[in-house]
Amino acid sequence: MITLLIDAHGVGYRAHHSTGSLDSGIAFGFLTTVLQLGGRYHTNSFVFCWDSPGSLRKKLFPEYKASRVVKTPEEKAERELIYTQFNSLHAYILPALGFMNQLQQDGFEADDLIAQTLIDNPDRQFLMVSSDHDLFQLLQYKNCKGQYLLSSGKLMTASSFMAEYRVPAREWVSVKSIAGCDGDGVPGVPGVGEKTAIKYLMDELPDGKKKEAIHNHWARIHSNFKLVRLPFPGVKLIASIRKDSFDEKSVQETFSDLGFSSFVAGEQRERWARFCRGEFVRGGV
């Protein structure tokens, strides 16, 4: 049975965009996704990886993710609401349902924990769940069977990555070091995007301004490499993955306490019962 490595903040934000500011709406959307993923990949084995509030990458590069800093009282209030629900999922809801594997380490991101989990558990088969393209570099590990992209519903594997980007997954960190990452505020070589970076690495980029720019920005590229490579240095070893412990009665009581009425009746109740028992049907996301 495959184990799903979940970018918990990524799934949580996706749920937020679907449910808005409804009370416990993020938790409901989050768990709906979990149930769908279990059905799609025939598993009830999950590892939830959470971002730390602080980032060691900021010590290396203070502008890291600077664009994500909240600036207005309205943004601050929304962020607090989101993180209140994230904390509830992390501290209460997921443990109450019987999910035994939640990872968070001070200074590190979910991506780092996903990477370290792959490294520390070479005999277990994993599939990553995240829309973050930085994780493509982890497709190089044999125990990583792919990455399910929440944003598109696409499954990226090592072979499909190679077919689309023309470089092996292990080279993706070099591509991002040259091209940078707008979402994380990591500046690449001016005028050079991912396609040009790939051409450079494959020795297909003709002599000219872009090739010269890459040669003139090795200090930036070297610095970027430290930021985008996974895991970031210093992550603690990941303990062995524990077997989740699902009890149908407790699961239904938790849903009732949360007011998730659609989970305690009809088809959804039966799907959760099958999830708890490890009985899977195709369908879902």
C-alpha positions, 0 to 999 in steps of 0.5 A: 500500500502506498503512503501519501506525503501531504503538503498540509498547508497546500491542501489547507489553502486549497480548501480555504479557496473553496470554502472561504471563511466558513467556520471549520470550512477549511477542515471540511475541505481538507478532509474531503480531499483526504477521502478523495485521495484515499479512494483514488490511490487505494490507501489510508496511509497518510503523512501530513507535513506542516510548515514551521512558522519561522524559516531558516532560509530567511537567515540565508536570504532575508527577502525569501517569501517577502511577498507573502507578508501580510500588510493590512489588518484585513489580511492579518485577520484572514491569515489568523482565521486560516491558521486557527483552522490549520492548528485545529486540524494539526492539534485536534482533528487529525489525531482524533480521527486516528491519523498518527503521522504529522511532521513539523520542525522549527525553521523548516518547510513541509517540502523539507520534511517530505524530502527527509521522509523519502530519504529516511524510509527507502523501503516504503513507497510514497506519492507526494501531494502538492502543487509546489513544483520545487518538489519535482527534484524529489522524483529522483528517489526510487521510492517516490512514485510521483507527485499528484498536483492538486492544482491540475489533477495531474500525476507527475512521475519521473518519466513524465517529468523527463518527457515534459522538461527534457532533463532528469529530476535530479537536475531540477534544482539546478534549473530553479537555481538559474531561473529562480522562483517567483513564488518564493521571492528567489531571484533568478538570472535576469531574463532567464526562465526555466526553458532557457535554463534547461537549454543551458544545462543541455548545452543547447543555448547559443552564445549570446546575452543570456548565456553570458548573463548566466556566466556572470551570475554564478554567485547568485546561482550558488546562493539560490542552490542552497535555498531551493535544494531539498531538504534544507540542511539541518532537518532532523531524522524522520522516525519510522512511519507509524500505522494509522489507527482508525475506529469507525465509531470515534471517527463518526463522533468526531465528525458529529462534534465538528458539525460535518453532517454530510460525513455522518450520513448516506454515501459519505458515511459509508465511504469513510467507513470503507476508508477506516476499514481499508476497503477502497473503490476507484474514483475521487479526485 
